[in-house]
């Protein structure tokens, strides 16, 4: 299973009538790199699913910030990591 906390890039482009998605880090041999080759319908479905998941994360992050008030970003990241682990 590939795990990374924050990818440095997510690229998507058309390749031979399909959609290639590269996700990962800029290090040449980073084990966290992922490459997907999907048809257009699969790519659109994945995009929609990711948008929903990102919206959920953003909602919960805003909710945490409101309730935790004065915590700085580093402390909040630490709490989230302890609760959910790596992405």
Order of alpha helices (4+ residues) and beta strands (2+ residues): beta-beta-beta-alpha-alpha
